[in-house]
Amino acid sequence: MRNQSWSWFVGLLFIVLISASPLRAQQQQPSSTDDLRNEIKALTQTVKEMQKDLQEIKALLQSSRSAAPPQNVVLDLSNRPSQGDATAKLTLVEFSDFQCPFCGRHARDTAPQIDKEYVTTGKLRHVFLDMPLEQIHKFAFKAAEAANCAGEQGKYWEMHDRLFENQNRLEPLSSHAEAVGLNVPKFEECLNSGRQAAAIRQDMAEAQKAGVTGTPTFFLAYTDPKSSKIKTVRRLTGAQPFVAFKAEIDKLLADEPEAPANKQE
């Protein structure tokens, strides 16, 4: 069924492209050789962007065909960036990629609502873990390093927001460091040293342990203030709307934890 859906989608997209091209040609007849070159350049860029989106969709469809992931896993959140009260009843763990368009959509549209209703009110702690999809996002790993390097200067979340707001213009990373008010030479020294790479690889190992195959992926867990480890109780996959998060969070806030969250390995 999913293979048929994928074929149907690709076929429909091909028809739209073929149909749209003559129409656009009729509406905008190039008046010179330069205009024709610009038109070809614009069309080429559009095709590249669509190919990128198709890669993302194909990756999601492939991951959805894999075996069902484990639902209750223990994650180690030691020294990872977090927002909110460390003693909040719930912890939301996010595995994300700075170059992933679905992650960007979540960061821009849904995360601010979660922050306003749950994080700033002390009900939820938000922890961010990196899962750069290196095979299709060539800037994602270095962007994750850049965010961690900004964290060395106390501006992780400022860089986090900046990178998601500029997903199509991640390079040069030093320009974003300057924009958020970092000491740029110190930032560049950190980035060039590669010392934050190990932390990102550790995040990726946690993702693999949890059966995460695509981004963004989220886990909800009851917080144990005495430990850096949490046992997940809910999983949400993809850039879901705020109402999907709200339903799960409200249900868990109304319930009592089944047991200390981190006692099972």
C-alpha positions in Angstrom: 0.0 0.0 0.0 2.8 2.4 0.9 4.6 1.5 -2.3 1.5 2.4 -4.3 1.1 5.6 -2.4 4.7 6.6 -3.2 4.3 5.8 -6.9 1.1 7.7 -7.0 2.7 10.7 -5.4 5.7 10.7 -7.8 3.4 10.3 -10.8 1.2 13.2 -9.7 4.2 15.4 -9.1 5.6 14.6 -12.6 2.2 15.5 -14.2 2.1 18.8 -12.2 5.7 19.7 -13.4 5.0 18.9 -17.0 1.7 20.7 -17.0 3.1 23.8 -15.2 6.0 24.3 -17.5 4.1 25.2 -20.7 1.8 27.5 -18.7 4.7 29.3 -17.2 6.3 29.6 -20.6 3.1 31.2 -21.9 2.8 33.7 -19.0 6.5 34.7 -19.1 8.0 34.7 -22.6 11.8 35.5 -22.2 12.6 38.7 -24.0 16.3 38.1 -24.4 19.0 35.4 -24.1 19.8 36.7 -20.6 16.1 36.3 -19.6 16.1 32.8 -21.0 19.2 31.9 -19.0 17.6 33.3 -15.8 14.4 31.3 -16.5 16.4 28.1 -16.9 18.4 28.8 -13.8 15.2 29.4 -11.8 13.6 26.2 -13.1 16.8 24.2 -12.3 16.8 25.5 -8.7 13.1 24.6 -8.3 13.8 21.1 -9.5 16.7 20.8 -7.0 14.5 21.9 -4.2 11.8 19.4 -5.1 14.3 16.6 -5.4 15.5 17.5 -1.9 11.9 17.3 -0.6 11.4 14.0 -2.3 14.5 12.6 -0.6 13.0 13.6 2.7 9.6 12.0 1.9 11.3 8.8 0.6 13.4 8.6 3.8 10.2 8.9 5.9 8.4 6.3 3.9 11.3 3.9 4.2 11.6 4.4 8.0 7.8 3.8 8.3 8.3 0.3 6.7 10.9 -0.7 9.3 10.1 -2.9 12.3 8.1 -1.3 15.1 10.5 0.7 17.3 10.8 0.1 21.1 8.3 2.2 23.0 9.8 2.3 26.4 13.6 3.0 26.4 16.0 4.6 28.8 17.8 7.7 27.6 20.8 9.3 29.1 20.5 13.1 29.0 23.7 14.0 30.7 25.0 17.5 29.8 22.5 18.0 27.0 20.9 21.4 26.3 17.6 21.8 28.2 15.0 24.4 28.8 12.6 24.6 31.7 12.6 23.5 35.3 14.8 20.5 36.1 12.2 19.2 38.5 9.2 19.5 36.1 6.9 16.5 36.2 7.5 15.7 32.5 10.5 15.7 30.2 10.2 16.1 26.4 13.2 14.7 24.5 13.7 15.9 20.9 15.9 14.2 18.4 16.4 16.7 15.6 18.5 17.9 12.6 19.2 21.5 11.8 18.9 21.0 8.1 15.7 18.9 8.2 12.7 20.9 6.9 10.3 19.0 9.1 12.4 19.8 12.1 12.5 23.5 11.1 8.7 23.5 10.8 8.4 22.1 14.3 10.9 24.6 15.7 9.2 27.6 14.1 5.5 26.6 14.4 5.0 24.1 17.3 7.8 24.5 19.7 6.9 28.1 20.7 3.4 26.9 21.7 4.8 24.1 23.7 7.3 26.5 25.4 4.6 29.0 26.3 2.0 26.5 27.7 4.3 23.9 29.3 7.9 24.9 29.6 7.7 28.4 31.0 5.0 27.3 33.4 7.2 24.7 35.0 5.2 21.7 33.8 7.7 20.4 31.2 11.5 20.2 30.7 12.6 20.2 27.1 15.9 18.4 26.2 17.4 18.6 22.7 19.6 15.8 21.2 21.2 16.0 17.8 20.6 13.4 15.1 22.1 14.9 11.9 21.1 12.8 8.8 24.6 13.0 7.3 23.7 11.1 4.1 21.3 13.7 2.9 22.1 16.8 4.9 25.8 17.7 4.4 25.7 20.8 6.7 23.7 19.3 9.6 26.6 17.8 11.6 28.7 20.9 11.5 25.6 23.0 12.4 25.1 20.8 15.5 28.7 21.4 16.4 28.1 25.2 16.0 25.1 25.1 18.4 27.2 23.3 21.0 30.1 25.7 20.5 27.6 28.6 21.1 26.6 26.7 24.2 30.2 27.1 25.5 29.5 30.8 25.5 26.1 30.4 27.1 24.1 31.0 23.9 23.0 27.5 22.8 19.3 28.3 22.4 20.0 31.6 20.6 22.1 29.7 18.1 19.5 26.9 17.9 16.8 29.3 17.0 19.0 31.2 14.5 20.0 28.0 12.6 16.4 26.8 12.3 15.4 30.3 11.0 18.1 30.1 8.4 18.1 26.5 7.3 18.8 27.4 3.7 21.7 29.6 4.6 23.6 27.7 7.2 27.0 28.5 5.8 29.1 30.4 6.8 28.4 29.4 10.4 30.6 32.3 11.7 28.0 34.8 10.4 25.4 33.2 12.7 27.8 33.3 15.6 28.3 37.1 15.0 24.5 37.6 14.7 23.8 36.1 18.1 26.6 38.0 19.8 29.3 35.4 20.3 33.0 35.9 20.5 33.6 34.8 16.9 37.3 33.9 17.3 36.5 31.6 20.3 33.5 30.2 18.4 35.7 29.4 15.3 38.4 27.9 17.5 35.8 25.5 19.0 34.3 24.7 15.6 37.7 24.0 14.0 38.8 21.9 16.9 36.0 19.4 16.5 35.8 18.9 20.2 31.9 19.0 20.2 31.7 16.1 17.7 31.9 13.4 20.4 28.8 14.8 22.1 26.9 14.7 18.8 28.0 11.1 18.2 26.7 10.2 21.7 23.3 11.7 20.9 23.3 9.7 17.7 24.0 6.6 19.7 21.1 7.3 22.0 18.9 7.7 19.0 20.0 4.4 17.6 19.3 2.7 21.0 15.8 4.2 21.0 15.1 3.0 17.5 14.9 6.5 16.0 15.2 6.4 12.2 13.9 9.9 11.2 13.7 13.4 12.4 12.1 15.0 14.3 11.3 12.3 16.8 10.1 13.0 20.3 9.8 11.1 23.6 7.9 12.0 26.7 8.9 10.7 30.1 8.4 11.4 33.8 11.3 13.3 35.2 13.6 11.9 37.9 15.3 15.0 39.4 17.9 12.8 41.0 19.1 11.2 37.7 20.2 12.2 34.2 18.4 9.2 32.9 14.7 8.9 31.9 12.5 6.0 30.9 10.3 7.1 28.0 6.5 6.4 28.1 5.3 8.1 24.8 6.8 8.5 21.3 5.7 11.1 18.8 7.2 11.1 15.3 7.3 13.9 12.7 6.3 17.5 12.7 3.0 17.0 14.3 0.7 19.9 15.2 0.6 21.4 18.7 -2.7 19.7 19.5 -1.0 16.2 19.2 1.6 17.2 21.8 -1.0 18.8 24.0 -3.1 15.6 24.1 -0.2 13.5 25.2 1.2 16.0 27.6 -2.1 16.7 29.3 -2.8 13.0 29.7 0.5 12.3 31.4 0.3 15.4 33.6 -3.1 14.1 34.8 -1.7 10.6 35.5 0.8 9.4 38.2 4.2 7.9 37.1 4.0 4.2 37.0 7.5 3.8 38.7 10.8 5.7 39.0 11.5 6.5 35.4 15.2 5.4 35.1 15.5 2.2 37.1 15.2 -0.2 34.1 18.2 -0.4 31.7 
